[in-house]
Structures are given as structure tokens and as C-alpha cells.
Amino acid sequence: MTLKEMVAHYNKMTAADGYIVGFTFKHLLYYVSIDGHLPEEILKFDRASSKRGGTAKVRVRVPAGFRKLMVETGKAIMLGAESLLQTEDRYNKGERFERIITERLTGETWVKDSIPFTDAGDIELDGRQIQIKLTDAELTNEKTLERILAAA
């Protein structure tokens, strides 16, 4: 599948109404809220290593120019130093970012889950399902999309 095909399938299947996308800029951690689908300029086609099967995947990768624009126009909200993502626990940076957003925006304690993107977002805000992604996170991959399409 091409990037456009993968994104189109993902957008048809996702339960998300919007996204919170995190990134660092000048050693500070920021996020932007995005209504609807993610813009193509922050989606990148990638492949897993051959040791991992070489599967095609779509990543959220926020380019430097987009980061700068979001910060300079005030659309990005600063959370603090990028060191917030570097705590000593068993979670990766994406999970830490999801915890920070969940706890700050909802006031609820974050609990790691494995709910599929087709069923719900990561959090619910104002009755809307929101997916939380840190830059370089995998949005979806070809195997997942093919499995869901085959089951439909």
C-alpha cells in the first residue's frame, strides 16, 4: 500500500475525532490540538527493518518547520522541559507523553491500555475521542490495516 492508501484506510476506520500531537522545540515539550484528520505534512511513510518483517507503516513525524510555525503562532501549548519525557520508569516516551496529557487535561490518573484505534481514542475530551501521539510515533502499519480490512 502507498502512504495515501494507508492514510485513507486509517481515516475511515479510526474512532478518533481529533488528535493531540506532541513535539519538542528548543528543549521544551509542546503539544498541538488537531481537529479531524492529521495533516499529510506530518505523516511519513516508513518501513520496519527487514529483521522485523519490513512492514510498511505510517509515522507521525512533525518536521522542524511545522514545529517552529506552531510555536511562533501560539498554536502550540508548552508543557515544560523536554526532560519530562525522560523519567526512569518502564514506559517509553510516547506512553509518558500520553500520561502527561491525560493527567493534565482530564485530571484523571493515566492507565496504560491496548484499546484499538478503531474502538476509541486515548482520551475523551468534551465528548470527543482524541488520539495522543508524540512525534515519531507509529500511527498504523500495513499488517494491521490488512487484518482489519479482511475482517470487515
C-alpha positions as CSV (number, residue, x, y, z in Angstrom):
1,M,0.0,0.0,0.0
2,T,1.1,3.6,-0.6
3,L,1.1,6.3,2.1
4,K,-2.1,7.8,0.7
5,E,-3.9,4.4,0.6
6,M,-2.8,3.6,4.2
7,V,-3.9,7.0,5.5
8,A,-7.2,6.8,3.7
9,H,-7.9,3.4,5.2
10,Y,-6.8,4.5,8.6
11,N,-9.0,7.7,8.4
12,K,-12.1,5.6,7.5
13,M,-11.5,3.2,10.4
14,T,-10.4,5.4,13.3
15,A,-12.7,6.3,16.1
16,A,-10.8,9.5,16.7
17,D,-12.4,12.9,16.3
18,G,-9.1,14.7,16.7
19,Y,-5.5,14.4,17.8
20,I,-3.1,15.9,20.3
21,V,0.4,15.8,18.8
22,G,3.5,16.4,20.9
23,F,6.9,17.5,19.9
24,T,10.0,19.2,21.3
25,F,11.3,22.6,20.2
26,K,14.4,24.2,21.7
27,H,14.4,21.7,24.5
28,L,10.8,22.4,25.5
29,L,7.9,20.0,25.2
30,Y,4.8,21.3,23.3
31,Y,1.5,19.9,22.0
32,V,-1.0,21.0,19.4
33,S,-4.6,20.0,19.1
34,I,-5.8,19.0,15.7
35,D,-9.4,18.6,14.8
36,G,-10.4,15.9,12.3
37,H,-7.6,14.0,10.4
38,L,-3.9,14.6,10.8
39,P,-2.4,16.8,8.0
40,E,-0.3,15.0,5.5
41,E,2.7,17.2,6.1
42,I,3.2,15.5,9.5
43,L,2.7,11.9,8.2
44,K,5.6,9.9,6.8
45,F,5.8,6.6,5.1
46,D,8.3,4.3,6.8
47,R,9.3,0.6,6.8
48,A,10.2,-1.7,9.7
49,S,13.6,-3.2,9.5
50,S,14.0,-6.4,7.5
51,K,14.5,-8.2,10.8
52,R,11.0,-7.1,11.8
53,G,9.5,-8.1,8.5
54,G,9.9,-4.8,6.5
55,T,6.3,-3.9,7.0
56,A,5.2,-0.5,5.6
57,K,4.0,1.9,8.3
58,V,2.8,5.4,8.8
59,R,4.5,7.6,11.3
60,V,3.6,10.9,12.8
61,R,6.7,12.9,12.2
62,V,6.5,16.6,13.0
63,P,9.0,18.5,10.8
64,A,11.1,21.3,12.2
65,G,9.4,24.0,10.1
66,F,5.9,22.9,11.4
67,R,7.2,22.9,15.0
68,K,8.6,26.4,14.6
69,L,5.4,27.7,13.0
70,M,3.1,26.2,15.7
71,V,5.3,27.7,18.5
72,E,5.6,31.1,16.8
73,T,1.9,31.4,16.0
74,G,0.9,30.4,19.5
75,K,-0.9,27.3,18.4
76,A,1.4,25.0,20.4
77,I,1.0,24.8,24.1
78,M,4.1,24.4,26.2
79,L,4.1,21.6,28.8
80,G,7.6,22.2,30.2
81,A,11.1,21.0,29.7
82,E,11.7,18.0,27.3
83,S,13.1,16.2,30.3
84,L,9.5,15.5,31.3
85,L,9.8,12.6,28.8
86,Q,12.9,11.2,30.4
87,T,11.8,9.7,33.7
88,E,13.1,6.4,35.0
89,D,10.2,4.0,34.6
90,R,9.2,1.1,32.3
91,Y,7.3,3.3,29.9
92,N,8.5,4.7,26.5
93,K,8.4,8.4,25.6
94,G,5.1,8.1,23.8
95,E,3.5,6.5,26.8
96,R,5.0,9.2,29.1
97,F,3.6,11.9,26.8
98,E,0.2,10.2,26.9
99,R,0.3,10.1,30.7
100,I,1.2,13.8,30.9
101,I,-1.6,14.8,28.5
102,T,-4.2,12.6,30.2
103,E,-3.5,13.7,33.7
104,R,-3.2,17.4,32.8
105,L,-6.2,17.7,30.5
106,T,-8.6,15.4,32.2
107,G,-7.4,15.3,35.8
108,E,-7.7,11.5,35.7
109,T,-4.9,9.1,36.5
110,W,-3.5,7.6,33.4
111,V,-3.6,3.8,32.9
112,K,-1.9,2.1,30.0
113,D,-4.4,0.3,27.8
114,S,-4.5,-1.5,24.5
115,I,-7.8,-0.3,23.1
116,P,-7.6,-0.4,19.3
117,F,-7.8,2.9,17.3
118,T,-11.0,1.6,15.7
119,D,-12.8,1.5,19.0
120,A,-11.9,4.7,20.9
121,G,-9.3,7.4,21.2
122,D,-6.8,7.6,24.0
123,I,-8.9,10.1,26.0
124,E,-12.3,11.7,25.7
125,L,-12.5,15.5,25.9
126,D,-15.8,17.3,25.7
127,G,-17.5,14.2,24.3
128,R,-14.8,13.8,21.6
129,Q,-12.4,10.9,21.1
130,I,-8.8,12.1,21.0
131,Q,-5.7,10.2,19.9
132,I,-2.5,11.2,21.6
133,K,0.7,10.9,19.6
134,L,4.3,12.1,20.2
135,T,6.4,12.8,17.1
136,D,7.9,9.7,15.6
137,A,5.0,7.5,16.9
138,E,3.6,4.9,14.6
139,L,0.1,5.7,13.5
140,T,-0.6,2.4,11.9
141,N,1.0,-0.3,9.8
142,E,0.1,-2.2,6.7
143,K,-0.4,-5.6,8.5
144,T,-2.8,-4.0,11.0
145,L,-4.8,-2.4,8.2
146,E,-4.9,-5.6,6.1
147,R,-6.1,-7.6,9.1
148,I,-8.9,-5.1,9.9
149,L,-9.9,-4.9,6.2
150,A,-10.0,-8.7,5.9
151,A,-12.2,-9.0,9.0
152,A,-14.7,-6.3,7.7
